[in-house]
């Protein structure tokens, strides 16, 4: 015979009187398992009534001392704590184990066990889908180990507590944020479509929408999502009613950069600040970059109406949250800053050309120049005379 007690880790170090709730199971090997799932303070009758709807009252945790009415109550299990010990200890069991009986206390972390239950559920669903697709599968046995039973009890208790608990975030989600939630779900549905997914799956907006959907389904960070939506609405009102044409700031900054680049290229014309450059090469590079700057300026003039119209939907994304607005900005900046990618390509090609020219000159200095017409190396020797 063995006795196993599953206790939450935070209760192991508690220093207050409370009632504990859970379930008791006895298996075929006559092993008794106490699953402690929830707790509540003494004299809290309302919370106790809610918990006892889905869990049984197992016992108490109280301060060690003279015999009290609490210790005399007929309960399944009792723990005690005192000033000298840092944790609680087992005081009484409702069964009288024999001398060979082992009493084991297992501490567990509630969030990790709930996460384990989610992983186990998803794995079982995938396994059942594969079995149904293949036409045959393993028969499901009814022999669950203690960890699976504990996870199922914790999940049931967690679901019951969620139904009874009405927080500010849940009220806001059902009233004020009903319309924004519909917009977000519509955006996520469009991003998952076969037409848009290949185009947007590498963008920050797409990755953020997947992360938001994962947190929404797991019911995690509800407070963060609520604050995000409130800030998004505030920024939307600020952009629409208090800031006149916010797109002008971005476009004006782009044109200022163009003017600065043209001034810089003009200052590098010829042999500036005493640099002894190849005049023909200098003019070639100057023409290349001047052409590209002019092309970039025409591109900005072409997309200027589109950029002005894009700020309205970006502002309206405030209904979905400030994070969605920030996630859409990198795409807009990439469109306006397309010149940086082109500049990089030009400079990379010119860098390779210059490196190749330096290598050829170095071979000339060594007397090992490669003759392209004869497909051989021309060797030369330097005589001191």
Steps between C-alpha positions, in 0.01 A plus 500: 500500500624850417367849558569779250417863570513753215538848645537837319846645552371837622299331779810319621639829635175662614468651846126554528199292596293374211281216376626271224289336229562225248430134427599156634562195284584139586644284224507123454825467696335653807701821460326812631558829316399838644474769232495844664371737232368818665482685831318788667532696823306419811156662544470566127172321445423645157827380346465165676155446347638565152792261545293219652286487186776316315746394776467332837624642826814304598629673811679799650828682537526662844753622752648230722410534866250382759214283382225709342161430348661501157734215593212297639301516178474180299685586179712303256830683547643772724817706468657726760759777510700671772761769544800267503439312172503684164228281352188311600510135608253214507315478830217253452353256247153347511650155437730309730785372284698198606867527585611407148284768340689775320353851511636709212428870451541632144521873436378631164477834321143583395575701179744239373253218564229690310745551215582130506129423473473723191794325335358159585158593361646633174717190465202268555294690243777477239545132579128433460494691169791295368335180615170591335678601180695176489194291560628336813641610830589382842216443741488757778560347839337619821813469710616854565790579724479739790643793306230476232230479766646801679512698175138417424386608849694825471354573158144437619552729799658766279205492259250525785684795653504677164123469472449645847754782469391818324798733470525844345666358189222246439232770539684729258544218248127429502387864475741771389753281315245287315539697174885513517511124562288443190741717297804311631344162424418620148860619450640169626262310270614704198866452586446123514345492153692334219516825301659728764696253711791448251536879462484602866632203699845663532368835627489620859124555475438134412722370781333730752152386394599136559642585842187696593277210395705256707469714812128550443433128470708418809331778703839632607600864546141624491599815687778576249261455208244731666758774562625457143151561360444806720832653389418420137168686521675799662764512224226466235309799641825698522589433135153563361391807697803670653786449249453659159633279220755284686623361167659838419764447767621173347498623141669828593775310681554284189535806274745658747713186480495525119621860513779410740611212276509723194707756689738227614545362148555851365770560760678178399524606135853539368774456760350618831710572810820402319396144407693381194232293329466374146298774331320268259415252774386783724267636233365151432418442866349847526274439201388164641401637838347818359286288271388287788418800722292650218325167454426484871358856498267411211396182683408702810298744290321203342407325826425819694119475448508133603698576817256777592209259467677228699510709818120485531478117529809500723325746731180290490707200610485665843176305552709184496777636723814711504716193428325448163571862407867462590519168311370667182760781509798282388319417175440870433860587582621224267300652212636849560853375571522281191796711385717361780474150355587627152793700636626186668486304174686774312771535761541121527555470124744793498681353797554173314624689192745703708627193684554322169692799364721516808574127464602550137728789594652292777579221252659757270720612787599137563568437131226236471239681291242274334471543125138452399573469126767232539337336807828488689698692757771747395794466732752780537816524701647810648876539468684725735717626215 
